[in-house]
Amino acid sequence: MGLITPGLGLIFWSALGFLIVLFLLSKYAWKPILAALDEREKSIESALKSAEQARNEMANLKAENEKIVHEAKIERDEMLHRASETAKQIIEEARVKAQADAGKILENAKAAIETEKRAALEEMKVQVGMLSLEVAEKLLKKKFATDAAQQALVDELLKDVKMN
Amino acid sequence: MLRKFLSISLLLSVILLNVSFPVLAAGDGESKTGFILPHVMDNYEWHFATIGHTHVTLPLPVIVYSPDQGLEVFMSSQFHDHETHEISENVVVNGYYIDKTYKLKAADSSRVFYDFSITKNVAMMFIIMAVILFLMLSAAKHYRKSPGTAPKGIASFIEPIVVFVRDEIALPNIGHKKCLKFTPYLLTLFFFIWIGNLLGLFPEAANFTGNISLTFTLAIFTFIITNLNGNKDYWKHVFATPGVPAPLLLIIVPVEIIGLFTKPFALMVRLFVAITAGHIVILSFIALIFVFESYAVGVASTIMVVFINFIELLVATIQAYVFTLFSAMYIGLAVAEHEHHH
């Protein structure tokens, strides 16, 4: 058996041995191992994919939440703003109305006072007139108590008439 | 630490060599290094050691088929000389004798016979087969019993290698579509060569993967698989290389045809040379001890042998990888869907 010349017997046995190993391993080792590896790789891949998906969903949810919170904040601010504005408006309106009312009341009061004053003045005038009349009557009664006085007056009156 | 030890022993060996121990050995230089070649070559019996004059050998069956005498099976120990208890070419059994180059010959040289003996290398192959089958089948058991779980035990050792062969050798060279078909072959090839190389490194193990018959057989397998699966493009490339003017084809086609055979030839020679050379280097360092018969050389040689053994571990893996890689490349070339590059 030379060192560099292949021998028939050894070729036969090594071919047989290799084929037996190839057959047995292909059937009972490589097939299950490769199938299991493939399956595991697939399951890892799908797990990674679903994890990625979950992460994306989480991110989406978070973004959505943030958006909602943001919108809520804006809405709240708006509401507060509007409320304060409304309050201001109401106060303003009330003030204006109160002022107007107060003015009206004052005017009415003034008018009433004026009317009363006038009535009182009329009354006073009447009273003064009556008092004057009474005073005049009394004076006249006293002045013209005598017939001479009455004659004198008549004379005087007659004198005026003549002059005219 | 190791370097210090190495340098001291080297220094010692130089000094002690000059002092020169008295040479006590009997016999000439030939007998001191004579064990190297028989080790790397095949034999009809498995010789482990010689203690005094007792040979520790495992006799193996000799199986011979000849048209005239039919199938004959007998033990190689029948060829032993009665005095030396070694195989001698003077002992003739059933008309056969084993010559000095460990070759079975017929006493009548005109006879035709076929030698199918379970030689040392065949016995070694059975051990390698048993180890591979045990390893792989017990690894496969894990995947059958508990699929989908992380590998444990032998499976965790095998799995990365399987994944490596599949993803780094088969897939890039053969391509996605067809690699599944050839992965079992490449895996078997890789483990057969690798385990063979590793077991061959054991002391007194046979040099199975460094045997030209084995590398020849494996190369032939790759050759057959490559050419059986060669597609139209592959054969067109060989017999009518596209883009080459007709007169040049006269030169190119023979070159391409020779190329078909040089590929497996390179596979065969590469593995044979790498493994056999490694064995010879290790054995030569050991032989140095017997040649010089000096303790210092013994220490230095042993250190070198350990060192070379580590390299051989690397070579064992690299050669298995290279053989598988090139097989995958050749198959890949044969099944490639072209993309013409010119």
Interface residues (C-beta under 8 A of the other chain):
Chain A: M1 G2 L3 I4 T5 P6 G7 L8 G9 L10 I11 F12 W13 S14 A15 G17 F18 I20 V21 L22 L24 L25 S26 Y28 A29 W30 K31 P32 I33 L34 A35 A36 L37 E39 R40 S43
Chain B: L37 V40 M41 D42 N43 I63 T101 Y102 K103 Y114 D115 F116 S117 I118 T119 N121 V122 M125 F126 I128 M129 I132 L133 M136 L137 A139 A140 Y143 R144 P147 G148 A155 I158 E159 V162 V163 R166 L180 T183 P184 Y185 L187 T188 F191 F192 N211 I212 S213 L214 F216 T217 L218 I220 F221 F272 T276
